[in-house]
């Protein structure tokens, strides 16, 4: 299709693209004269950038102007996730700014009388800090003294910075009330307040604001003339970077989502708490939600690629006890700390499932150019747990949760499940009575705060499974604690998901049975209450079905709305169970999980024993998962952080790329062998990847990938591809499943990308049976994947050592998928219209 034909068929989008490019050009020209210097004199008095002058028949009057330069919130008050920052590097002018974290907000302390105005204008500056993707903030207004709020405009990072990645630049924004809310006549509003509300989807995402000018507009004639320069915004939103690199394609402004999160608090405290330490459970609800949420609002639709990948550094045990194994070569349990430090690092508690006496506290730090994709996990403290009965231990899961069932209690406890019971031999004896250890999460504070090594005396909850109507020993590896309860009951209840098939379901220990325990106390509660006879279903699969896999890890999001369960056997995956408003935990687990199921990295080197899953943030928009070290010894098994996607996909991010700009890198139809691809050289005698004439999608041959043996079950480029000219890559191919009943539920095909010649691969897409509309065998599915360099460590272009890999993860040797007709292309990032 020629550019002219494309333009005719896509006139509305082309028109928007023209407006965008014109706006960027104007922004660059203006920026030449008024470019913000990030090395500015921070002691200078802030310059007010919005005018309040008469413009023909229209006058503009200042209602409120806030710079925060006196070190106070001035006209605003804020909730606990907002701080007043004196870091001049975070401000856009002067030295002070307001910083929003998570779902924090700040709003005008008192309403303004505005009956004399016919419209309003808001000018302000903001700087995203580490924010990207679907993280956003919303400007809102209230006519009811703050009792209810309505949206004016949503600023979302994937529209502010369309190419993905981080921005961290200052932006000037302008909002005209009548243009954002055409259904509401501003002249009829008698009083008004403004609110800035955060919607950060990751724990480190923040927004800083300063220089907020709120103005009233008086028009002597009917309406505000659209041609009046002083009140008409640019055709490009002011939040769009005026100097965006040409390699980063833009998204049309009209595609920006306008929705805002539900259940927004309306009564905000005016006090400003200390930001060290930052405690997630400080927002534990003291009352019950009044806005109904159903599964469609809770369930994720997908996850973003690539995941953040943290390599866990080895940490050998130093106890000197022969049967105590090194934790970090055998991670079986994982829980994310509710605390952070002044650098907003994420901390986790990890342990193995062998005989143990301690938890390791791991700090996650990123180490690539833009602090995404790659990082390390380093042990910074050891919590030695004091108990006299650790000689026959099998720790299987760690959970955080409320210490009690009292709704006003915000203290957080760590729970350690010593309930593994699989008769593994080696001196281990199966047990009738199992244990859960409980202790309050140690706090840490100070300017350079980090956790410190501690000896901790735990309380012990002893229980058995006699109510399960069986005399067999029952094994379990998954536990979580109810963060919120329902109708005033259930907060602090402990749930154990047994590792069994039918008849071995879910048990509950009520908070009332353990909430009064002091360190060193032990209580034997007798039998755990059985609340589910069978384990939760896996899509359409029940415990009676062959592909059903045992649950080996669990967690609940701190808002109480999502429960994650991970399976450990091939192919390992994570199921999400939505908890609708007013549902109990049992009711949520008795229903089917969300349609989206997250495949794990199962099959990679040493990654074939997935037993740990944990939510990272309060709302459950990010989760972590990992595998034990399948190879034993000191291997560095990574922990993956995945960001969930809740909004339906919009138009392709490459919509505005020049369609003639795609250049072929490699093409293979496998008619004459592997072509540009190869199999792992050490498995040539017994490969799990080979060219076959069965199940081709084009012509007569295709590559068959079978089983779950990592590189052995894959094909990959045999030479590095030079992609230094490209900011976008595109992969288009076809595949089909093997014969009927030979590719089971959640058997998966992975597309992976290496930027270092094959030393390390990132998963960039995955297709699993019964998910992603992959259902039938013998049907050719065609898929296209578009990759932006910005998503890989903030790169502008891809490098010269790029390789693709296709990898199967199926639970039996005969299970296979067939790859055919693979096109690999690159694009410089030039737009349709130049």
Beta strands, then each sheet from edge to edge (+ up, - down):
strand 1: 54-55
strand 2: 58-66
strand 3: 76-78
strand 4: 82-85
strand 5: 97-101
strand 6: 105-108
strand 7: 112-113
strand 8: 119-129
strand 9: 136-142
strand 10: 150-156
strand 11: 170-176
strand 12: 191-199
strand 13: 206-219
strand 14: 302-303
strand 15: 308-312
strand 16: 333-336
strand 17: 346-351
strand 18: 358-366
strand 19: 374-386
strand 20: 397-402
strand 21: 412-418
strand 22: 434-440
strand 23: 454-457
strand 24: 459-464
strand 25: 476-481
strand 26: 494-498
strand 27: 506-509
strand 28: 522-527
strand 29: 529-532
strand 30: 551-556
strand 31: 562-567
strand 32: 573-578
strand 33: 598-599
strand 34: 610-615
strand 35: 622-627
strand 36: 638-645
strand 37: 663-668
strand 38: 677-678
strand 39: 689-692
strand 40: 702-706
strand 41: 714-717
strand 42: 728-737
strand 43: 748-754
strand 44: 761-768
strand 45: 781-788
strand 46: 803-809
strand 47: 816-827
sheet 1: 1+ 2- 13+ 5- 4+
sheet 2: 1+ 2- 13+ 8- 11+
sheet 3: 3+ 6- 12+ 7-
sheet 4: 3+ 6- 12+ 9- 10+
sheet 5: 14+ 36- 15+ 19+ 18- 17+ 16-
sheet 6: 14+ 36- 35+ 34-
sheet 7: 14+ 36- 15+ 19+ 23+
sheet 8: 20+ 21- 22+ 24- 28-
sheet 9: 25+ 26- 27+ 29-
sheet 10: 30+ 31- 32+ 33-
sheet 11: 37+ 47- 40+ 39-
sheet 12: 37+ 47- 42+ 45-
sheet 13: 38+ 41- 46+ 43- 44+
end
